[in-house]
Amino acid sequence: MSQTSYPVLLTPGPLTTSDRTRHAMLRDWGSWDADFNQITTRIRQRVLDIVHGQATHECVPMQGSGTFSVEATIGTLVPRGDQGGHVLVPNNGAYCARLARICKVLGRKLTTIDYSEAEQVNPADVDRALAADPSITHVALVHCETGAGVLNPLHEVAQVVAKHGRGLIIDAMSAFGAIEIDARQTPFDAVIAASGKCLEGPPGMGFVIVRRSVLEKCEGNAHSLALDLYDQWVYMQKTTQWRFTPPTHIVAALDEAMTQYIEEGSLAARGGRYARNCRALIDGMRALGFRTYLDDELQAPIIVTFHAPADPAYEFKTFYQEVKKRGYILYPGKLTQLETFRVGCIGHFGEAGIPGAVAAVADALKAMGVRQIAATAVAA
């Protein structure tokens, strides 16, 4: 089946994958077979290559969505509350809030710095918080907060955390592979990402890049057997196998997607394509009269939040279906106070996909009778 037979996913993941990636899922694999274990080993090495972390870090794959890996990381790297673990979460969106909730559920002591969804995390605030409370052991930062699309200043925050001698955990779910993280320049204990994002694989597998010297000290921290990164790592080092049944088809597809990632030109090329998609999307939607929620300097090239049209004829569910009829799937807004919707810039749909999406939006609005978007009306 060609990918033109169904709608393009303009979401932050799952996203549109290539025919080659989907085709890789047509073969069955034995989870303990040596050929499959070589695939796992290759993925782990390639992931480390992306962050230049071969000398200092380990890649630990984990079954499940990205949130499984976030929970595994907090539970494995942060000591339990009665053993002194304390996490600072700068919170400027829904996924930061989820990270904070994970800390609460796991019984890890939590402090937050709260921002609006249109603000970046301020490294100076993190500096003050760490100076004021020496009991904080870790900072957990979302690199790209896709609730609104804000790109947080990772390197600057990392320098502050390192200055205070604390550990940094990075949720890089929506940015990994497209926005640079260099372990040689940006100190971190862990980076968390997943298969179904900027690497353009299918969803179902996460991975955590952990500083080796940190991981070696994490035995017994985890609250869970299945989500114990230390135990998963030790077992893989000994056997090259996963402890429990892996998502074999997802692993094989991610391996193929990463081959295409390298063929394309790796991070510089992938990030450049997404940046061009983002610019074309914003320019095209603004030409229709839409307003972006974020200022351009805060916008990550992953997903863009737009204010909903002011016209009383607009209703998101109808808008969604009309755009879907025209070949594109959008994403609902994640903000709590304003009506918005989001459009992703990532996925294997080529740079021609964004102009087509903008045209589909314009056509959908006309079909709904929506004329007033912001200060201008849709052309007749």
N, C-alpha and C positions, 0 to 999 in steps of 0.2 A: 504493500500500500504506500503510495507516495504521500508526503506530508501535506500536499495541497488538498487532500481529501477530507480534512477536518480542520477546525479552527486553530489559528495560531494562538498560543498562550502568552499573553502580555502580562505575566505575573512574575513575582520574585522567586518562583519555584513552588511546585513543579513547573518546568518550562518546556518549550518546544525542543525536542532532540532531533538529531540527524537520522536519516535512514540507516546509516552504518551503525549508529549506536543502538537503535531498536533491533536491527538484525542480529546484533551480538547476543540478544536474549533468547534466540531461537534454539540454542543448544543447551542441553542439560549437562550439569557437572556433578561429579562426586565431591562432596565437601572435604573429604580427607585425601583426595587424589593428588599426586605430586604435581600434575599439570595445573590444577586449580590453585594449589599452594604457591606456585610460581607467579600466578596472576596477583595474588594478595601481596606477595613480596615486592613485585614490580610497582604496584600502586603505592605502597608505603615509601618506596625509594623516590618515586616521582613527586609525591606530595612534599617530602622533605626538600627536594630540589627547588620547588617553587619558592620556599622561604629561605633557601640557602642554609638549611639546618642540619645537614648530614653529620657534621662534626660534633654537634652539641645536643641535638634533640632526637626524640623517637616519635614515630607515627604509630598510633594505636587505633586501628579501625574498631567500629562499634556498630552492632545491628540497630536498626530503627531510624526514626527521623532525627533531624539535628537536635531537637530538644532532648532526646535520650542521651546524646553525647554531652550536652550542656550539664545535665543532671549528673552524669557519670563523672565529669570533670570536677564539679563542685564537691561531690561526695567523696572523691578520691584524693584530691589535692588539699582540700581544706579540712583540718582537724575538726572533730566534733566540738560542739560548744563547750562541753565540760573539759575539753583538752586544749582550749584556748583559741580555736578558730574564730575569726571575725572578718566578715566581708564588707567592703565598701562598694556600693553600686551607684555610680552616677546614672540618674534616671531621666531620660528625655524621650521616652516612648514606650509602646506596648511590649516590645521585646526586652527592654531593660526591666520593665515591671515583671515580666515572666521570670527573668533571671533572679530578681529579688524574691519572688514567690517561691522559687526552688530553694533558695537559702532558708526561708522560713520553714518550709515543709520538711527539710532535712535537719532542722534544728541547729543550723549554723547561725551564730550571732550576726545580725545585719544592721548596717547603717546605710542610709541613702542620702544622696544630694539630689534634690528634685529641681527639674527645669521644665519649661514648657516644651511642647512637641516641636516648636519652631526654633529652638535654641540648640547650639552645640554645647557639649560638655566643656567646661572651662578648666584647663589644667591648674590654674591658680587656686580654684576651689578644692581640687583634690589635694594640692600641696598643703593648704590650710587644714583640711580634715585630717590628713596623716600626721601633721605636726601636733595637732591638738589631742589626738587619741593614739597613743603608742600601742594600744591593744589590737588595733586593726592589723591583720596578718596579710590580707589579700585585697586587691582592687579587681573587680570584675567589670569590664567595659565592653559594650556593644560597639563594634567598629562602624558598621553602617546600620543605623536604626531605621528599618524599613516601614515602621509605623507611619512615618511621614516622608522618609527618604534622606534623613540627615546623615552626613558623613562626619563622624567625630574625629578629633585630632589625636589619633592613636600614638604617633611617635612622641609628641610632646607630653602626653599623659604617661607614656612608658618611661620617659626620662625622669619625671617627677617620682614615680613609684620606685624606680631604681635608686634614686637619691636617698629615699627613706628606707631602703633595704627591705621592701615588702614584695610580695609576689603579685604578678599581673596575669590575670586570666582574660583572654580576648574571645568574645563571641564574634567570629568573623564570618558567620554563616552566609551572609548575602554579598560579601565582598571578596572572599578568598578566591584567588586565581585571576582577579581582574584589577584589584587595587593592591599595590605592593606592600608586603610585610617582609622585611629582611631581618632575619635573626642575628645577623652580624652587626646591624646598626640599631635595631629596636629590641631592647631586652624584654623578654616575656617568659613566664613559666609555662603557659599553655595557649594555643590557638585552636579554636574549635570550628569545624566546617562540615559540609555534607556533600553528598554526591549530586543532588538535584538542583544545584545553583549554578554558579559561574563556570564550573567545569563541564556543564551541560550533559550530565548523566541523568539517569532516572532517580527518583527519590527512593529512600529505603536504607541508606547506609550513611553513617557519620564517621568522622575521624578526628582525633585529637593529636596535635603536635605538642609534645611535652618535653621540657628540658630534662635530659637524662638524669642529671644529678638530683633533680627534684623527685622524679618518678621513683628512683631507687629508694627513697625514704618514705614512700606512701603505703607500705604494707600495713594492712589492718585499719586504714582510715575509712574505707568504704562502708556505707550503710547497707549495701546490696551486693549479692553475689553476682548477678547478671551484669550490673553496672560498675563493676570493679575494674578500673583501667589498669591498675597495677597487676592484678591477676591475669587479665587478658594479655598484657604485654609479656609477662614472664612465660606464659604458656606458648605464645607465638614465638618467642625467642628460642624456646626449647624444641618446638615441634614444627614451626612454620604454619601451624593450623590454628583455626579459630577454636575457642573453648566449646562453644555451642553452635548449633546449625547456622551457618552464615546465609545471607541472601545471595545465593550463588549467581543468579541471573543478573542481579543488580551489580555485583562485583565485576562480572565479565563485561557488562555494558559500560561501567565506569572506566575500566581499563581501555576499552575502545575509544571512549570519549576523550580520555587523556592522551591517547595517541594522536587524535585529531587536534587536540589543544596544542601539542608540540608542533605538529605539522603547520598549524596556522601561524606560529611564531610565539607561542606561550603567552606570558602575562602581558607583555607590551602590546601585542597584537589584539588579544582578547579585550583588554581594557580599552584600547583605542577604538575598537569596533563599538563597544558599549557607549563610550563617550560620544561618538558620532551619532549613534541612535538617540541618545538622550538629547543632544542639541537639536536634532531634526524634529524630535517629538515636541519639545518645548516651543520651538519656533512655529511649527505647524499648528499646535493647539492655541497658541497666543494669536495667531492669524485668524483663528475662528472666534476669538473673543474670550477664551478661557484665561483664568488667572492661576498661576502656580501658588501653592501654599507656602513654599519656601523661597527665600531669596536665592539667586543663582550661586552665590558664594558658599552656601550651605548644602547645596544639592549634590548628592552622590549620583553617579551615572548608572544606577541600578533600577530605581523605581521613582516615579514622579507623582506627587499628589496634586490634584487639581480641585479647585472649588467647584461645587456643583452649579449648574446654571440657575439663575434667579427666576427663570420663567415658571409660572404655576403649572405649565404643561409637562414639566420635567418630573420624572419619577425614576429612581435608579433601576429598579427591577425591569421596567419596560425598556429603559435605555440599554441595559445589559443585554437583554434578549435581542434588541434590534441590531446592536453591534455584533453580537454572536452570529446572527443570520448572515452578516456580511463578512464573516470569516475570522473574527477576532474575539478573544475572551479577555475581558478587563478584570480588575480586582476592586472589591468594595473598599471604601474608606476605612481607616483604622482609628480616626480621631474621635474623641468623645464629645466635643463641644460644637463641631462644625460638620455640615454635610459636605462630604468630599468623595472622590473616587481616585483610584490609583491606576497607573499604566506602567508596566514593566518595560525595561529597555534591554533585557537580557534574554538569551535563547538563540537557537539555531534557526533563524528565519531570514537571514540576510538583511542587508541595509535597505533593501527596497520595501521591507515589511512595514517600517514606520510610516512612510508616506501613504501606504495603503491603509494603515490603521487610522490615520488622521482623516482620510477621505471617507472611511466607514463611519467614523464619529459624526462627520458633517452630514452624511446621508441619513444616519439614524435620527439625528435631531430634526431634520426636515420632515421625516416620516412621522415623528411624534408631534409636529407642530410647534416645536420649541424655536423661538426666534431670539429671545433675550437671554444672553449668556452672562455677560458682565456689563461693560459700558457700551458694547456694540451688539448688533443683532446678526443672526445668521442670514447670509445673503439669500434672496429668493431664487 
